[in-house]
Amino acid sequence: SQTIHQWPATLVQPVGSPLSLECTVEGTSNPNLYWYRQAAGRGLQLLFYSVGIGQISSEVPQNLSASRPQDRQFILSSKKLLLSDSGFYLCAWSAEEAGELFFGEGSRLTVL
Amino acid sequence: GDSVTQMEGPVTLSEEAFLTINCTYTATGYPSLFWYVQYPGEGLQLLLKATKADDKGSNKGFEATYRKETTSFHLEKGSVQVSDSAVYFCALVMNSGYSTLTFGKGTMLLVS
């Protein structure tokens, strides 16, 4: 069966420090991969999605970037965190176009 | 563009009460519709889905019917439990071409 893992689960970082969140999917090949952010008390915001290695689409211009170095690995990064980057980050995958999403456990980032 | 509107929460119910969470959508074509549930501190889990008009999705006592005429996909459960306390997200995805899920803002349900 397919599984998705993301880490770290929680992270507290000072303003201006770098960020790296990782997500891996197992049990499937060539998944579509997504990064969402959920700010406190708000809905889901799609940040990036990828349909293949090295292919990244950005939905919102911001302080973050994403990379897909391997088929089942998706990384969310920042060179310098801002206070507004705090939130709950969710990685997800889908098996096909217009397919349902399967989410990871989430990573809670607090920027101080 | 495509959009999903959910009733604002929180919805507060007593155990064994009847639940309805309203969801309406706007789309240029014929989307697939989903309900996701997010328990505190966790990622989202798919609760149920419907891919065409008049389909009824059901799972764990929850159900929702895809109503094209009213562009709605209301979530219902006959008797809620304390363990149903969570945030519920309605979402859609277009069935033609590549597209990403569009989520509503979520509705918090509190059962005591």
Interface residues (C-beta under 8 A of the other chain):
Chain A: Y34 R42 G43 L44 L46 Y49 V51 E59 L90 A92 E97 A98 G99 E100 L101 F102 F103 G104 E105 G106 R108
Chain B: S32 F34 Y36 G41 E42 G43 L44 Q45 L46 K49 F89 V93 M94 N95 S96 G97 Y98 S99 T100 L101 F103 G104 K105 G106
